[in-house]
Amino acid sequence: MKENFLYGEDKGASTEESLREEESLREEKSLREEEPLREEESLREEESLREEKSLREEESLRKEEPLREEESLREEESLREEESLKGEGLLREEELQRGEESLRAEESLREGELLKEEVASTQEITLEDQHALRKIRKNNIEWDIKKIGRAMLSNLAISVVFVWISMFIIGIVFGTDKLLSEQGYGNGGIIMAFNTLLTMLVANTLPFMRCAKQIQVNSKALFKKVTMTKQEMMTSFLAVLGLNAIGTTIYLVLDWGLGYFNRSLKIDEIYIFDRLGIETIIWGICVIIVAPITEEYMFRGVLLNGLKRYGERFAIIATSVLFGLIHGNLYQGISVTLFAMLLAYITIKKESILPAIGLHMANNLFSVVISILITNTGEVGGIINGISWIVLCVVGIIILIKNRTVYRTITNDEKYKGLRLKAICKSICLWLVVLLYLYTIATTIVPV
C-alpha cells in the first residue's frame, strides 16, 4: 500500500511538471510569434514617422518657396533702386564736375586778367625800383671793396714803415756796418726776421680788424670749431702739396720760356735754415706759426667772408690772386695762388678758417723740412726734393680730377654781374697795391 501510495504521488508530481513545461513552451512560442509582429509594428511606426517627416518637410518647403520668391523679388527691386540711384549720382557728379570745371575756367580767366593787371602795374614799379636796387647793390660792393683796398694799402704801408724802423733800431744797437753784412738781407738775418715777425703781428691784423667791422664780418665767428675726418685732412693736405708742386712746375715752364728772350726769373733767398741762431728761430716761428694764423685771418677770414656775399667764385678768385701778389715773386706767387683757392673752398664749406690755418701750417712746415734737407744734405737733398716734387704733382692732379665735380658747386651771384669789375676799378687804394706788387714781381725778371 505504501508503495502504491508513493508511486501515486510521484506520478502526480511528474504530471504537474510536464504541464508546467508545456505552459512554458507555449509561452515561449507565443512570445516568438509575437516578436515578428512587434518588429513589423515598429517598422510600420518608423515608416509612418518617416512619411510624416517627409510630409512636414514638403509642407515647410512649400511654405518657404513663396518667401524665397518674395526675398528674391525684394533683392531685385533693391538692386534696381541702387542702380537707379547710382545713375542719378553719376549724373549729379557729372553735373557738379561740369559746374566746377566751368567755375575753374572762370577763375583762371579772372586770375589771368588779375595777373595781367598786376604785371602791368608791377612793370611800372619794377622799372622804377630796378635802378634803385642796382644802385644799392653797386654802392654796397663799392663800399666793401674800397674798405678792403684801404686795409691792403695800410698793410703795405705798415710793412714798409716797419722795415725802416727795424733797420734804424738794429743799426743803432749793432752798428751801421751790420746792416749790409751777412746778417742783413742777403741771408735772411735778424733784420729781415725781426721785421717779418713785427709785420705779421701788426700789419696783418690791425688794419683788417678795423676792416672787418666796416664790412660787417664777425672776427670771432671766423674761428668756429669744426670737425674733419682723418681722410679729409689727409686728402686736403696732399691736395695743397700737389697744388704747390703744380705751381712750381708752371714757374719752371715760364722760366724756360723766358730763356728764349734772354731773360730769367730770379729767386731771392727769403729764408735759409742753414745754422741755428736767433734769426733762424724767429724765421721758424714766423713761417710755421705766425704767418698761417695772420694770413688766413686776412684772406680766408676777412676778405673772403666780406666778398663771398657778391659771389663765392668771385671771392675765391679775388682773394687768391691778392694772396699770390703779396708774396712779390712768381716762384711763390703761382703756387700760393693755386693752393689758396683750395683753402678758400674749404673755408666756405666749413664756415671756419681753422682748417685753412692747420693746412697752411702743415704746408709751411713741409717746406721748411725740404729747405733744411736741401741746405744740409747737398745732392741727396736735391734728389729727395725732385722725387717729392714729381710725386706730389701726380697726386695733386689725381685729387683735382677726382674732385672736379665737387669744386663746381661753388656759386656765383648773377645779381652783381658787371658790378664787381666796376667796383674794383673804382678802388684806387686796391689798384695802388696791385700795381706796386706787380712792379715788385716785374723786377724779378732779369736778363741772363
C-alpha positions in Angstrom: 0.0 0.0 0.0 2.7 2.2 0.9 4.4 1.6 -2.4 1.3 2.4 -4.4 0.8 5.5 -2.4 4.3 6.6 -3.1 4.2 5.7 -6.7 0.9 7.6 -7.0 2.4 10.7 -5.5 5.4 10.5 -7.9 3.1 10.1 -10.8 1.1 13.2 -9.9 4.2 15.3 -9.4 5.6 14.4 -12.8 2.3 15.3 -14.5 2.4 18.7 -12.9 5.9 19.3 -14.1 5.0 18.3 -17.6 2.1 20.7 -17.5 4.3 23.4 -16.4 6.8 22.7 -19.1 4.1 22.7 -21.7 2.9 26.0 -20.5 6.3 27.5 -20.6 6.8 26.1 -24.1 3.5 27.6 -25.1 4.5 30.9 -23.7 7.8 30.8 -25.5 6.0 30.0 -28.7 3.6 32.8 -28.2 6.5 35.2 -27.4 8.3 34.0 -30.5 5.2 34.5 -32.6 4.7 38.0 -31.0 8.3 39.2 -31.7 8.0 39.4 -35.5 4.6 41.1 -35.0 6.3 43.6 -32.8 9.1 44.1 -35.3 6.6 44.7 -38.0 4.7 47.2 -35.9 7.9 49.0 -35.1 8.9 49.1 -38.7 5.4 50.4 -39.6 5.7 53.0 -36.9 9.1 54.1 -38.3 7.8 54.3 -41.8 4.8 56.3 -40.6 7.2 58.6 -38.8 9.4 59.0 -41.9 6.3 59.7 -44.0 5.2 62.3 -41.5 8.6 63.9 -41.6 8.7 63.9 -45.3 5.2 65.4 -45.4 6.3 68.1 -42.9 9.4 68.9 -44.9 7.4 69.2 -48.1 5.0 71.4 -46.3 7.8 73.6 -45.0 9.4 73.7 -48.4 6.1 74.7 -49.9 5.8 77.5 -47.3 9.5 78.6 -47.8 9.2 78.8 -51.6 6.9 81.9 -51.7 9.1 83.5 -49.0 12.2 82.9 -51.1 10.5 84.3 -54.2 9.5 87.3 -52.2 13.0 87.8 -51.0 14.5 87.5 -54.5 11.9 89.9 -55.7 12.8 92.3 -53.0 16.6 92.0 -53.7 15.9 92.6 -57.4 13.9 95.7 -56.6 16.7 96.9 -54.2 19.3 96.4 -56.8 17.2 98.2 -59.4 16.8 101.1 -56.9 20.5 101.1 -56.2 21.3 101.2 -59.9 18.9 104.0 -60.4 20.4 105.9 -57.5 23.9 105.3 -58.8 22.9 106.5 -62.2 21.4 109.6 -60.7 24.5 110.1 -58.5 26.8 109.8 -61.6 24.6 112.3 -63.4 24.8 114.6 -60.4 28.6 114.1 -60.2 29.0 114.8 -63.9 26.9 117.9 -63.5 28.9 119.0 -60.5 32.2 118.3 -62.3 31.0 120.3 -65.3 30.0 123.1 -62.9 33.4 123.0 -61.2 35.2 123.0 -64.5 33.2 126.0 -65.6 34.0 127.7 -62.3 37.6 126.9 -62.6 37.7 128.2 -66.1 36.1 131.4 -65.0 38.5 131.7 -62.0 41.5 131.0 -64.3 40.3 133.7 -66.7 39.8 136.1 -63.8 43.3 135.2 -62.4 44.8 135.7 -65.8 43.2 139.1 -66.0 44.3 140.0 -62.5 47.9 138.8 -63.3 47.9 140.9 -66.4 46.8 143.8 -64.4 49.4 143.1 -61.7 52.2 142.7 -64.3 51.1 145.9 -65.9 51.2 147.6 -62.6 54.4 146.0 -61.3 56.2 146.6 -64.6 55.9 150.3 -63.9 57.0 149.7 -60.3 60.0 147.4 -61.2 61.2 149.8 -63.9 61.4 152.4 -61.2 62.8 150.1 -58.5 65.3 148.2 -60.6 67.5 151.2 -60.9 67.2 151.8 -57.1 68.1 148.2 -56.3 71.0 148.1 -58.7 72.2 151.4 -57.2 72.1 149.9 -53.7 74.0 146.8 -54.8 76.5 149.0 -56.6 77.0 151.2 -53.5 77.4 148.1 -51.2 80.0 146.4 -53.3 81.9 149.6 -54.0 81.9 150.4 -50.3 83.3 146.9 -49.3 86.0 146.8 -52.0 87.1 150.4 -51.1 87.5 149.4 -47.4 89.4 146.2 -48.4 91.6 148.3 -50.7 92.4 150.7 -47.8 93.2 147.7 -45.5 95.6 146.2 -48.1 97.3 149.6 -48.6 97.6 150.0 -44.8 99.1 146.6 -44.6 101.7 147.5 -47.3 102.5 150.9 -45.7 102.9 149.4 -42.2 105.3 146.7 -43.7 107.5 149.4 -45.3 107.5 151.5 -42.1 108.5 148.5 -40.0 111.3 147.7 -42.4 112.8 151.2 -41.9 112.1 151.3 -38.1 113.7 147.8 -37.6 116.7 148.8 -39.7 117.1 152.0 -37.7 116.9 150.3 -34.3 119.2 147.4 -35.2 121.6 149.9 -36.8 121.8 151.8 -33.6 122.2 148.6 -31.4 124.6 146.6 -33.6 126.1 149.4 -35.7 125.6 150.5 -39.2 128.3 148.2 -40.5 126.0 145.2 -39.6 123.1 146.4 -41.8 124.7 145.3 -45.1 126.7 142.3 -43.7 125.8 138.7 -44.0 123.4 139.1 -41.2 121.4 141.5 -43.4 119.0 140.9 -46.3 121.3 138.5 -48.2 120.9 135.5 -45.9 117.7 136.4 -44.2 119.3 137.5 -41.0 118.0 139.1 -37.9 116.8 142.3 -39.6 114.5 140.5 -42.0 113.4 138.0 -39.5 112.5 140.7 -36.9 110.9 142.9 -39.4 108.8 140.0 -40.8 107.6 139.0 -37.3 106.5 142.5 -36.4 104.9 143.0 -39.8 102.8 139.8 -39.4 101.8 140.6 -35.9 100.8 144.2 -36.6 100.3 144.8 -40.3 98.3 141.6 -40.9 95.9 142.1 -38.0 95.2 145.7 -37.0 94.0 147.1 -40.4 91.9 144.0 -41.1 90.3 144.0 -37.6 89.1 147.5 -38.5 88.1 146.4 -42.0 86.1 143.5 -40.6 83.9 145.9 -38.6 83.4 148.2 -41.6 82.3 145.5 -43.9 80.3 143.6 -41.2 82.4 140.5 -40.8 82.4 138.9 -37.3 86.0 138.1 -36.5 85.2 135.7 -33.6 82.9 133.6 -35.8 85.8 133.0 -38.2 87.4 130.8 -35.6 84.4 128.5 -35.1 85.4 124.9 -34.1 84.7 122.3 -36.9 85.4 118.6 -37.3 87.3 117.0 -40.1 87.8 113.3 -40.6 91.3 111.9 -41.0 90.6 111.1 -44.6 89.5 114.7 -45.3 92.6 116.1 -43.6 95.0 113.8 -45.4 93.3 114.4 -48.8 93.3 118.2 -48.3 97.0 118.2 -47.2 98.1 116.2 -50.2 96.0 118.4 -52.5 97.7 121.5 -51.0 101.2 120.0 -51.5 100.2 118.9 -55.0 99.0 122.4 -56.0 102.3 123.8 -54.7 104.2 121.3 -56.9 102.0 122.2 -59.9 102.7 125.9 -59.3 106.4 125.2 -59.2 106.1 123.3 -62.5 104.3 126.3 -64.1 107.1 128.6 -62.7 109.8 126.4 -64.2 108.0 126.4 -67.6 107.8 130.2 -67.5 111.4 130.4 -66.6 112.3 128.1 -69.5 110.2 130.1 -71.9 111.8 133.4 -70.9 115.2 131.8 -71.7 114.4 132.3 -75.4 114.2 136.1 -74.7 117.5 136.0 -72.7 115.6 136.6 -69.5 115.3 134.6 -66.3 113.2 134.6 -63.1 115.3 135.5 -60.2 114.7 133.6 -56.9 115.6 135.6 -53.8 116.6 133.5 -50.8 113.9 134.6 -48.4 115.0 132.4 -45.5 117.7 129.8 -45.1 117.8 127.3 -42.2 121.5 126.5 -42.6 122.5 127.2 -39.0 120.9 127.5 -35.6 120.6 131.0 -34.3 118.2 133.6 -33.1 117.3 134.6 -36.6 116.6 131.0 -37.5 114.3 130.6 -34.5 112.4 133.8 -35.4 112.1 132.7 -39.0 110.7 129.3 -37.9 108.1 131.0 -35.6 107.1 133.4 -38.4 106.9 130.8 -41.2 105.3 127.9 -39.3 103.0 129.7 -36.7 102.5 133.4 -37.2 102.2 133.6 -41.0 99.5 130.9 -41.2 97.4 132.5 -38.5 97.6 136.1 -39.6 97.4 135.5 -43.3 94.5 133.2 -43.0 92.7 135.8 -40.9 93.4 138.4 -43.6 92.5 136.5 -46.7 90.3 133.5 -45.9 88.8 135.3 -43.0 88.0 139.0 -43.5 88.5 139.3 -47.3 86.8 136.0 -48.3 83.8 136.4 -46.0 83.5 140.1 -47.0 83.4 139.3 -50.7 81.5 136.0 -50.8 78.2 137.8 -50.5 78.8 139.0 -54.0 79.5 135.5 -55.3 81.6 132.7 -53.9 83.6 132.2 -57.1 84.4 135.9 -57.3 85.5 135.9 -53.7 87.7 132.8 -54.1 89.5 134.1 -57.2 89.9 137.7 -56.0 91.4 136.7 -52.6 93.6 134.0 -54.0 95.1 136.3 -56.6 95.7 139.0 -54.0 97.4 136.4 -51.8 99.7 135.4 -54.6 100.6 139.0 -55.4 101.7 140.0 -51.8 104.5 137.4 -52.0 106.2 139.6 -54.6 107.6 136.9 -56.8 106.4 134.3 -59.3 108.2 131.4 -57.6 105.9 131.6 -54.5 103.1 133.6 -56.1 101.9 131.0 -58.6 102.0 128.1 -56.0 100.2 130.0 -53.2 97.6 131.3 -55.6 96.6 127.8 -56.5 96.6 126.3 -53.0 94.8 129.5 -51.7 91.9 128.6 -53.9 91.6 125.2 -52.2 91.9 126.8 -48.8 89.2 129.3 -49.7 86.9 126.5 -50.9 87.4 124.6 -47.6 86.8 127.7 -45.6 83.5 128.4 -47.4 82.3 124.8 -46.9 83.4 124.5 -43.2 82.5 128.2 -42.4 85.7 128.5 -40.3 89.3 129.4 -41.0 90.7 126.8 -38.6 91.1 124.1 -41.2 92.8 126.5 -43.5 95.2 127.6 -40.7 96.1 123.9 -40.0 96.7 123.1 -43.7 98.8 126.3 -44.1 100.9 125.4 -41.1 101.4 121.8 -42.4 102.4 123.2 -45.8 104.9 125.6 -44.4 106.4 123.0 -42.1 106.8 120.7 -45.0 108.6 123.5 -47.0 110.9 124.2 -44.0 111.8 120.5 -43.8 112.6 120.3 -47.5 114.7 123.5 -47.2 116.7 122.0 -44.4 117.3 118.8 -46.4 118.4 120.7 -49.5 120.7 123.0 -47.4 122.3 120.4 -45.3 122.5 117.3 -47.5 123.5 118.7 -50.8 122.9 116.4 -53.8 120.9 113.9 -51.7 118.5 116.7 -50.6 118.2 117.8 -54.2 117.3 114.3 -55.3 114.7 114.0 -52.4 113.2 117.3 -53.4 112.9 116.3 -57.1 111.3 113.0 -56.3 108.8 114.6 -53.9 108.0 117.3 -56.4 107.2 114.7 -59.1 105.1 112.5 -56.8 103.2 115.5 -55.4 102.5 116.8 -58.9 100.9 113.5 -59.8 99.0 113.2 -56.5 97.7 116.8 -56.9 96.5 116.2 -60.4 94.7 112.9 -59.4 92.9 114.6 -56.4 91.8 117.6 -58.6 90.4 115.2 -61.3 88.6 113.1 -58.7 87.0 116.2 -57.0 86.3 118.2 -60.2 82.5 117.8 -59.7 82.8 119.0 -56.1 84.5 122.2 -56.9 81.8 123.0 -59.4 79.3 123.5 -56.6 80.8 127.0 -56.0 78.1 129.5 -56.8 78.4 133.0 -58.4 75.7 135.5 -57.7 74.5 136.9 -61.1 72.8 139.9 -59.4 76.2 141.5 -59.2 77.3 140.7 -62.7 79.1 143.7 -64.2 79.1 145.5 -60.8 82.1 143.6 -59.4 84.7 144.7 -62.0 83.4 148.2 -61.9 83.8 148.3 -58.1 87.4 147.0 -58.4 88.3 149.6 -61.0 86.9 152.4 -58.8 89.0 151.3 -55.7 92.2 153.5 -56.1 93.8 152.0 -53.0 93.4 148.5 -54.3 94.9 149.4 -57.6 97.9 151.0 -55.9 98.5 147.8 -54.0 98.2 145.7 -57.1 100.4 147.9 -59.2 103.1 148.0 -56.5 103.2 144.2 -56.1 103.2 143.8 -59.9 106.2 146.1 -60.1 107.9 144.0 -57.5 107.2 140.9 -59.4 108.5 142.5 -62.7 111.8 143.3 -61.0 112.4 139.5 -60.6 112.6 139.1 -64.4 116.2 139.8 -65.1 118.5 139.5 -68.1 120.6 136.3 -68.3 
